[in-house]
């Protein structure tokens, strides 16, 4: 990742297991989102996955069930994964920029994202994926470049400082609103699958 996120002294570098990190995150109240949600949605999947998917934040269904991408957009994501031969619990780990639901499904504010990103960064370090798919503009802007546009950046490989290949694509919720985005996402996930098979 290119952005420098660690602007405060919130240091998670001594947390060496995903389970311990999840337990700690469950008690987090570093930003105001915690007060308006049911609980922290840490993420799920294979903790040793070589592929991570990162979205924006939990919605109502995710907040209620405590799991990422379980609503309509999540069901579509599972179908997209299946179409390229990938399964949620076998091949990927799924997380979000923020782990608590923003009210009314608004995008997380910059201070909320910056408060939450240390959790995600430590997740990435512990899972150590070789490929990350950024689902939507919020993930792209918070993890790569604040002014980046998903319409311009999607479908193009980026590489993090630590050598992780990064593919930005549209968020599945955008596909539900605009079916013309299905083809580009399909093409992006085919690229991801092809790269994954080379690992
Ligand atoms: S959104 Fe992230 S930083 Fe804010 S309270 Fe929830 S877990 Fe903590």
Boltz pocket constraint, residues with backbone or C-beta under 6 A from the ligand:
constraints:
  - pocket:
      binder: B
      contacts: [[A, 25], [A, 28], [A, 29], [A, 30], [A, 31], [A, 32], [A, 33], [A, 34], [A, 40], [A, 97], [A, 98], [A, 99], [A, 100], [A, 112], [A, 115], [A, 116], [A, 117]]
      max_distance: 6.0
